[in-house]
Structures are given as C-alpha cells and as structure tokens.
C-alpha cells in the first residue's frame, strides 16, 4: 500500500515536471498563423509566396529567431474562400494560440477586420487594399507593400509622364489635343481586383484622361476576346489590369492578337517573371509595379534567398522562381522586426506588437524594398512606387513615383484608406 502510494507520488511529480517543461518550451516558441492560397483563384502567385515564407522562417530561426525564441508557423491553404479563412483564423486564435497572423486575400482580410480589431490580433497581409491602411478603422492591420491604390495612381502617372508625354507614337494625338483614353480590365466581383479602381479613375481624371467602360475578366480566364473587342470599340490608349498573372497574360495575348493597340499597366500581383513566359512577345512594353526586387536581382540579402531556395526546395529550379518568393521573405522579415521589438519591450502581445509595427521609421529588410515608415496615425508603408517596363524580356525601371512629394495635400488629407 505504501509502495503504491509512493509510486503514485513519483508519477505525479514526473507528470508535473513534464507539464512544466512543456509549458516552458511553449513559452519559448513564438506561434504565428499564415493564411495562404495554394489551390484557389490566386494560387498562380500564392504557391511561390508560400515557398518563400517557409524558407524565410527557417532563415529567421537559423539566425536567432525572435530574441532566441524560434518561430512556429502554422501555414494553411484556405483555397481563396472567405468562409474557410474565417474558420482557419478561429483555429489560429483558439487552438494554435498565435500572437499574430500573416493574411492573404483582400476579401477575407477585410471580412476578418472586425474580429481582428476585437481580438487585438496583429495581421500582416499580402492584401495591399487601401481599406486596410487607416488605423482609425483597421488599427491591427498592416501591409508590407505599398497599397493597391497608391500603386495604381503611380502606374498611371508614370505612363502619362514617360510614355504619353514623350513617346513619338502619341505625338500626333497630343498635338491635336486628344485626351489619353483609359479602360480597366479586372474581375468585378473580386475584392482584390476591384480595390484600386476608384483610385485609378480618380487619378485618370486628375491627369486629364477620358475613361471608358470597364471589362469584367475572371481570375481564371483562358479567353478574353469578347472583352478585348468590347474595349476596342472605345479605342483605348491604355489598359489597367487588376488580376493575377494567369488571366492578365491571357488578356494581354488576346489584346495583341486582336490589334487593340493599347499600352498595358499591371497591378503588382499580375506583374512577374511568369508574365513574360505566358504572354510571350505580347509582354513587350507592358508596365507594372513591383514592391521589392525580382528573384535573383543583385540586392542585399538575395544571396540568402537563393541559398535557402536551393537548400529547402531543391526540386524547384531557380529559373522557375518568381518575385513572389522575395515578397514572402519581405513579409516574414517585417513580422520578425516587429516581434523582436515587442519582445525586447516585454510586450509580445497584440497591443505590444501593434506598437512595435508603428515604431518602424525608414526601416527596410533589404531585398529591394523601399524604406517603410508606419505610425499610429497612418499605416500606409510608404509613398514611393517603382514602376517597370518589360524590355527584351527584362524588367527595366521606368520611373519611381513619389505620390506624397508630388501631391502632398492630397496624400495627407484625401487618399488614405481608399
């Protein structure tokens, strides 16, 4: 009987020690959730982002993690479905007990905003919707790239300045006083695609464009001839593409084949190395926005991006890697920076991480990302936008547009949040 009681006590002590050890171990791991699209409508860009994020997390952990605490990432494919994103977020919060989340799409990120606000959950998103940049409405949402509206305004401004005003092919129209004609190609019901439309049309009016009828292009479109022909009736000089790479390349190919005769500018998620491959010769002169360096460019930290790509995913040839890998790294490194600051301050919690994000001043992880500044009053990560043009299958920098410098009053008083 005494022996039995002794054994029971010993086992109880062992269980308690193990439990305490597990709790201590859990406290030394920083848990983060990641919503990704690996199978849905934006998986053409999402899969490579996920590769980059996993590789970047490993790099962070190999280099000290969060002040000695490794990151434990819970990465789930939600298939670009809003209900699935909401369910997964609840799992992050209730079961995985994460301290912050990497988000993905515009529709799901915006749908989750009231919950994120209530939970005080820092949410660093791959959606760059301008709706997420006003901390009066979305205090726990952050972006690692310039928002879609800022990108769109910058892209149409760069085309106006560098092409319409300088290209000899438009000289006759300019001398006749013809206004440049503009139309938008995008998926009407998709929040990501439609997010910057109001802003780019506002910018078109500011620059003196004539705006034609929008064309609805599904994210998975394999044929856009009817939309191109409808646009041809208007005779645009310029088309804005708001989808991801696959359907953008389809539309650009069809426009080329049907003789639309317009130039093209593309939002950042439709402008990458695959666009050149998929659109072929039609991609020549296409313009677009990039929030960081393209894969393999000679910029700081790219050697580590390449090293971890080879080491962790040797089955994916480097020639098939995209700027999306680099974006994944920028996203992870920005989160790391906020977590390190919050942890040093003894505030590794929602409000503390939020405060850490808002302490960033001219911070950059390298990788061609322009310096990021965030404040408690403005979550736009910057006003500098690099606009590129494809020339001989290469991405050539056309112009860096600083919207804040060019239109300071509008930047400060009008443009935040839309």
C-alpha positions in Angstrom: 0.0 0.0 0.0 2.8 2.4 1.0 4.7 1.3 -2.1 1.7 2.0 -4.3 1.3 5.5 -2.8 5.0 6.2 -3.3 4.8 5.2 -7.0 1.7 7.4 -7.4 3.5 10.3 -5.9 6.6 9.7 -8.1 4.4 9.5 -11.2 2.6 12.7 -10.2 5.9 14.5 -9.8 7.0 13.2 -13.2 3.8 14.4 -14.9 4.1 17.8 -13.2 7.7 18.2 -14.3 6.9 17.2 -17.9 3.9 19.6 -17.9 6.0 22.4 -16.6 8.7 21.6 -19.1 6.1 21.6 -22.0 4.8 24.9 -20.8 8.3 26.4 -20.6 9.0 25.1 -24.1 5.8 26.6 -25.4 6.7 30.0 -23.9 10.0 29.8 -25.8 8.3 29.4 -29.1 6.6 32.3 -31.0 3.5 31.0 -32.7 2.3 32.6 -35.9 -0.6 31.7 -38.3 -0.4 32.0 -42.0 -3.3 32.1 -44.4 -2.2 31.1 -47.9 -3.8 30.3 -51.3 -2.3 27.1 -52.7 -5.3 25.8 -54.7 -7.7 28.7 -55.3 -8.1 31.6 -57.7 -4.9 33.3 -56.8 -2.7 30.2 -56.4 -0.8 31.1 -59.5 1.0 33.6 -57.3 0.2 32.1 -53.9 2.2 28.9 -54.2 5.5 30.6 -54.7 4.8 33.1 -51.9 4.3 30.1 -49.5 7.6 28.6 -50.6 9.4 31.9 -49.8 7.6 32.3 -46.4 8.7 28.8 -45.3 12.2 29.4 -46.4 12.3 32.8 -44.7 11.0 31.5 -41.4 13.8 28.8 -41.5 16.3 31.6 -42.1 15.0 33.6 -39.2 15.1 30.5 -36.9 18.6 29.7 -38.0 19.7 33.2 -37.1 18.3 33.5 -33.6 14.5 33.6 -34.2 12.8 36.2 -32.0 15.5 37.0 -29.5 16.3 33.4 -29.1 12.8 32.1 -29.5 12.1 30.1 -32.7 9.0 30.9 -34.8 6.5 28.1 -35.1 4.4 28.8 -38.2 1.0 27.2 -38.8 0.5 27.6 -42.6 -2.8 26.6 -44.0 -4.3 26.6 -47.5 -7.7 28.2 -47.5 -8.3 28.0 -51.2 -9.2 31.7 -51.6 -12.5 31.1 -49.8 -13.7 33.7 -47.3 -15.6 31.2 -45.0 -12.6 28.9 -44.9 -10.4 31.9 -44.0 -12.7 32.8 -41.1 -12.7 29.2 -39.8 -8.9 29.0 -40.1 -8.4 32.3 -38.3 -10.6 31.0 -35.4 -8.3 27.9 -35.3 -5.2 30.2 -35.1 -6.8 32.1 -32.2 -8.5 29.4 -30.2 -6.4 26.3 -30.8 -2.9 27.3 -32.1 -2.9 30.4 -29.8 -0.8 32.5 -32.2 0.4 36.0 -31.3 0.0 37.4 -34.9 -1.2 36.3 -38.3 0.0 36.6 -41.9 -3.1 37.1 -44.0 -3.6 36.7 -47.8 -6.6 37.9 -49.8 -8.5 41.2 -49.8 -12.0 39.7 -49.4 -11.1 37.6 -46.4 -8.8 40.1 -44.8 -11.5 42.8 -44.9 -14.1 40.3 -43.7 -11.9 39.5 -40.7 -11.2 43.1 -39.8 -13.9 43.5 -37.1 -12.8 40.2 -35.4 -9.1 41.1 -35.7 -9.9 44.5 -34.1 -11.9 42.9 -31.2 -9.2 40.3 -30.7 -6.3 42.8 -30.9 -4.6 40.4 -33.3 -1.8 41.9 -35.4 -2.5 41.0 -39.0 0.2 41.5 -41.6 -1.4 40.9 -45.0 -0.5 40.0 -48.6 -3.5 42.1 -49.5 -2.5 45.6 -50.1 -6.0 47.0 -50.1 -6.0 50.7 -49.2 -9.0 50.0 -47.0 -6.6 48.4 -44.5 -4.3 51.4 -44.2 -6.4 53.7 -42.0 -5.8 52.8 -38.3 -8.9 54.7 -37.3 -10.8 51.8 -38.9 -8.3 49.0 -39.0 -5.8 49.5 -36.1 -4.4 46.0 -36.2 -4.0 45.6 -40.0 -0.6 46.2 -41.6 0.9 45.9 -45.1 4.4 45.1 -46.2 3.9 46.6 -49.7 2.5 49.9 -51.0 -1.2 49.7 -51.2 -3.1 48.9 -54.4 -4.5 52.4 -54.8 -1.1 54.0 -54.4 0.4 51.5 -56.9 -2.4 52.3 -59.4 -2.1 56.0 -59.1 1.7 55.8 -59.5 1.5 53.4 -62.5 -0.9 55.6 -64.5 1.1 58.7 -63.6 4.3 57.0 -64.8 2.7 56.1 -68.1 1.4 59.6 -68.5 4.8 61.2 -67.8 7.1 58.8 -69.5 5.0 57.4 -72.4 2.1 59.6 -73.3 4.1 62.8 -73.0 7.3 61.5 -74.6 6.6 58.6 -77.0 6.6 59.8 -80.6 3.8 57.4 -81.5 1.4 59.7 -79.4 2.8 63.0 -80.8 0.0 63.5 -83.3 -2.7 62.9 -80.8 -1.0 65.2 -78.3 -0.7 68.0 -80.8 -4.4 67.6 -81.7 -5.4 67.9 -78.0 -6.7 64.4 -77.8 -7.1 63.1 -74.3 -5.5 59.8 -73.5 -8.2 57.1 -73.3 -8.2 54.6 -70.5 -10.1 51.4 -69.6 -9.7 48.9 -66.8 -9.7 45.1 -67.1 -10.4 43.2 -63.8 -12.6 40.7 -62.1 -15.6 42.8 -61.0 -16.7 40.6 -58.1 -13.2 40.0 -56.7 -12.4 42.5 -53.9 -8.6 42.3 -54.7 -9.1 43.2 -58.3 -11.6 46.0 -57.8 -9.9 47.5 -54.7 -8.0 50.3 -56.6 -10.5 51.1 -59.4 -11.9 54.1 -57.7 -8.4 55.5 -57.0 -7.1 54.9 -60.5 -10.1 56.5 -62.2 -9.7 59.5 -59.8 -6.0 59.7 -60.8 -7.0 59.4 -64.5 -9.4 62.4 -64.1 -6.6 64.3 -62.3 -4.2 63.7 -65.2 -6.8 64.6 -67.9 -7.8 61.1 -69.2 -11.0 60.0 -70.8 -12.2 56.9 -69.1 -14.1 54.1 -71.0 -16.2 51.2 -69.8 -14.6 48.6 -67.5 -14.3 45.0 -68.8 -15.0 42.0 -66.4 -12.2 39.5 -66.6 -12.5 36.4 -64.3 -9.4 35.5 -62.3 -9.2 32.2 -64.1 -9.9 33.5 -67.6 -8.5 31.5 -70.5 -10.2 33.5 -73.2 -10.8 37.3 -73.1 -11.5 38.0 -76.8 -15.0 39.3 -76.2 -13.8 41.8 -73.6 -10.9 42.9 -75.8 -13.3 43.5 -78.7 -15.7 45.5 -76.5 -12.8 47.7 -75.4 -11.6 48.1 -79.0 -14.8 50.0 -79.7 -13.7 52.7 -77.3 -10.2 52.8 -78.7 -8.1 53.0 -75.5 -4.5 54.2 -75.4 -4.0 52.4 -72.1 -5.4 49.4 -70.2 -5.1 48.7 -66.5 -5.0 45.1 -65.5 -6.1 44.3 -61.9 -6.0 40.5 -61.8 -3.2 37.9 -61.1 -0.6 36.7 -63.6 -2.5 34.0 -65.4 -5.6 35.9 -66.5 -3.5 39.1 -67.1 -1.3 37.2 -69.5 -4.4 35.8 -71.3 -5.8 39.3 -71.7 -2.5 40.8 -73.0 -2.1 38.0 -75.5 -5.6 38.4 -76.8 -5.2 42.2 -77.0 -2.1 41.7 -79.0 -3.7 39.2 -81.4 -6.8 41.3 -82.0 -4.8 44.5 -82.6 -6.2 46.5 -79.6 -3.2 48.9 -80.0 -3.2 49.9 -76.4 -0.4 50.0 -73.8 -0.8 48.0 -70.6 -0.1 48.6 -66.9 -0.5 45.9 -64.4 -1.0 45.7 -60.6 1.8 44.0 -58.6 0.1 40.5 -58.4 -0.1 40.3 -62.2 3.4 41.5 -62.9 6.1 38.9 -62.6 8.5 36.6 -64.4 5.7 34.3 -65.4 4.0 37.1 -67.3 6.9 37.2 -69.7 6.8 33.5 -70.2 3.0 33.3 -70.6 2.3 36.4 -72.7 5.4 35.9 -74.9 6.1 38.8 -77.4 2.9 40.5 -76.2 4.6 41.3 -72.9 7.0 43.7 -74.6 6.4 47.3 -73.3 4.0 46.1 -70.6 4.4 48.2 -67.5 3.8 47.2 -63.9 4.5 47.7 -60.2 6.9 45.7 -58.0 7.1 46.1 -54.2 10.6 44.6 -54.0 13.3 43.1 -56.1 12.7 40.4 -58.6 14.1 37.0 -57.8 17.9 36.8 -58.4 18.5 40.6 -58.6 21.8 41.8 -57.1 20.4 43.4 -53.9 21.2 42.9 -50.3 20.1 39.5 -48.8 19.2 38.0 -52.2 22.1 35.6 -51.7 20.3 34.1 -48.6 17.0 33.9 -50.6 18.8 31.9 -53.2 20.7 29.8 -50.7 17.5 28.8 -48.8 15.6 28.1 -52.0 18.3 25.6 -53.1 18.6 24.1 -49.6 14.9 23.7 -48.7 13.3 23.2 -52.1 15.9 21.8 -54.5 13.2 20.2 -56.6 12.0 23.7 -57.7 14.5 25.1 -60.3 15.8 28.6 -59.6 14.8 29.6 -63.1 11.2 28.9 -62.1 11.3 31.1 -59.1 9.5 34.4 -59.1 9.4 37.8 -57.3 6.7 36.1 -55.2 9.5 34.2 -53.2 11.1 37.5 -52.4 7.8 39.0 -51.3 7.4 36.1 -48.9 10.7 37.0 -47.4 9.9 40.7 -47.1 6.6 39.7 -45.3 8.4 37.4 -42.9 11.2 39.8 -42.1 8.9 42.7 -41.4 7.0 40.5 -39.0 10.2 39.4 -37.4 11.3 43.0 -36.9 8.0 43.9 -35.1 8.2 40.8 -32.9 11.8 41.4 -31.9 11.0 45.0 -30.9 7.9 43.9 -29.0 9.7 41.1 -27.2 12.6 43.3 -26.2 10.0 45.7 -24.7 8.4 42.8 -22.8 5.2 43.2 -24.8 4.9 40.2 -27.0 1.1 40.5 -27.3 -1.4 42.2 -29.6 -1.1 45.8 -28.4 2.7 45.4 -28.0 3.2 44.1 -31.5 1.0 46.8 -32.9 3.0 49.4 -31.1 6.2 47.8 -32.5 4.9 47.9 -36.1 4.0 51.6 -35.6 7.6 52.3 -34.4 9.1 51.5 -37.8 10.9 54.5 -39.3 12.6 54.2 -42.7 13.1 50.5 -42.0 13.9 48.1 -44.8 14.8 44.4 -44.8 16.8 44.9 -48.0 15.7 42.8 -51.0 14.9 46.0 -52.9 12.1 47.0 -50.6 11.9 50.8 -50.3 12.1 52.0 -46.7 9.0 51.5 -44.6 7.6 54.0 -42.1 4.5 53.3 -40.1 2.8 55.5 -37.4 -0.2 55.2 -35.1 -2.0 57.6 -37.4 -1.1 56.2 -40.8 -0.5 52.5 -41.8 0.5 53.2 -45.4 4.0 51.8 -45.6 5.3 54.5 -48.0 4.6 56.7 -50.9 7.5 55.6 -53.2 6.4 53.2 -56.0 8.8 51.7 -58.6 7.2 51.3 -62.0 8.9 49.0 -64.5 8.6 48.3 -68.2 9.3 44.9 -69.8 12.0 45.4 -72.5 13.6 42.4 -74.2 12.1 40.1 -71.6 13.7 42.0 -68.8 12.2 44.3 -66.1 13.6 47.9 -66.7 12.9 50.6 -64.1 10.9 53.3 -65.9 10.2 55.7 -63.1 10.0 55.9 -59.3 6.9 57.9 -58.4 6.6 59.6 -55.0 3.0 60.5 -54.6 3.5 62.3 -51.3 6.0 64.6 -52.8 4.1 65.3 -55.9 0.6 65.8 -54.4 1.4 66.4 -50.7 -2.0 67.8 -49.7 -3.9 65.0 -51.4 -1.7 62.4 -49.8 -2.1 63.8 -46.3 -5.8 64.8 -46.4 -7.6 62.8 -49.1 -6.0 59.5 -50.2 -5.5 57.4 -47.0 -7.9 54.5 -46.8 -9.3 54.3 -50.4 
